[in-house]
C-alpha cells in the first residue's frame, strides 16, 4: 500500500511540474480556514507559497479544540477559469494528527469511540479561489486516506478559506529576476580578464 501511495505522489508531482499556465495573483498568502465533515467542525490557519509558475505549497493546521487536531502539507497546481483572479486548483499531500476513531461492534451493535489516536495519511484537494482587493477566498474539498491510527480509511472535508495576500506574484517574479541578474553579473568574467587568461594558457 505504501508503494502505491509513493507512486501516486511521484506521478502527481510530475504532472504538476509539466504545466506552464500562470494562474495566481499572489506569491504568498495566509489566513483562516473553516473545515466541516461528519465528525467535526474545525478552525485553522492556512498559508500558501508559490514555488513555481503555477505551483504552490499549502500548509494547514486545524482543530476542533476537542478530539481532532491535524496538520497538512499540500502541493497544488492552479489553472485559470476566467482570469488570474479566478481559478481552480487541485493537489495532494501528507497529513498527521491526533484524531478520534469509531469502531463498530456488530455483536453488541455498539460504536466504540477512542480519541487521542496518532494518525497519518494522504490528502487530495480540489477547489476554486478568487482574489480581489488583496484577499483570496477559496472553497475546497479535501479527502483524507488514513494510513495508520484511525479505523475509518476515508474522511472528506469541505473547507472555506480567507487569506490575505502578503506578497503579490508580480513582486515575487521581480525579486526572482533581480536575483538571477545579480547571479549572472557576479559570475560574468570581464572581457580583458578573459583575454588575459587565454594568453596565459597559450
Secondary structure, 3 states (H helix, E strand, C coil): CHHHHHHHHHHHHHHHHCCCCCCCCEEEEEEEEEEECCCCEEEEEEEEEECCCCEEEEEEEEECCCCCEEEEEEEEEEEEEEECCEEEEEEEEEEEEEEEEEEEECCCCEEEEEEEEEEEEEEEEEEEEEEECCEEEEEEEEEEEEEECCCCCEEEEEEEEEEEEEEEHHHHHHHHHHHHHHHHHHHCCCHHHHHHHHHHHC
